[in-house]
Amino acid sequence: MAQVPWHFLFESLAYAVAFRIYISQRNRGGDFLETSSRWDIIVAAVAGAAIGSKLLYCFEDPQLTAQNWKNIPYLLAGKTMVGGLLGGTLAVELAKWRAGLQRRTGDLFAIPLAAGIAIGRIGCFLSGKQDDTYGIPTLLPWGVDLGDGVRRHPVQLYEVAAMLVVAFCLARIRQPPFAEGDRFRVFVLAYYSWRLLVDFLKPGVRFEGLTVLQWVCAAALLWYARDLWRMVSHVFAPKEALAHG
């Protein structure tokens, strides 16, 4: 009996739903970018995400990658959301720089990304241990046996729940008090923070206590720390200060 390609099915569904949410948001709220310029941004994001997800995957376990550097199926099979988010963000910034575009363009992508990740992780969970996104063993009552006789943290389902909460919170972000681009900033801050924490529940090669993905998440959080401080300070500032600011 053929095995159901859960990962492929839910990844395809994730792309379809995310794109539908994006179109709905753009039709409802408008877009300061022309359609052709927006598509340039989308193409840059997709290309950068594809490259970043593969490159960072290769650095997750440098020794294993070195042993398989001629193994094309190995190099093409793996990818990571952290690398995809990082690569997509950098590619978009490069495309904007070349086009002379200074306004923030990521807000329309934030909710679709959160929803897409949530859907995609269902496929990761249903694919079992072969998906390589499984958690470490646990004695907690909600531990799940993925087919190897070991009850593990269902980290994929944790991420489904976390991203649905993030999507709900992102939908409540308005301007003001938030600025243009803050919805996307909140998304990346939430996702990098989540992965920094939840990856302690995943096996992996660690350097000074953290995996490569966790180090990348920590560096990204430091990069966005000033934005986080600005948003928190502004949102919780007294109304009188906002009126005079």
Secondary structure, 3 states (H helix, E strand, C coil): CCCCCHHHHHHHHHHHHHHHHHHHHHHHHCCCCCHHHHHHHHHHHHHHHHHHHHHHHHHHCHHHHHHCCCCHHHHHHCCCHHHHHHHHHHHHHHHHHHHCCCCCCCHHHHHHHHHHHHHHHHHHHHCHHHHCCCCCECCCCCCEECCCCCEECCHHHHHHHHHHHHHHHHCCCCCCCCCCCHHHHHHHHHHHHHHHHHHHHCCCCEECCEEHHHHHHHHHHHHCHHHHHHHHHHHCCCHHHHHHC
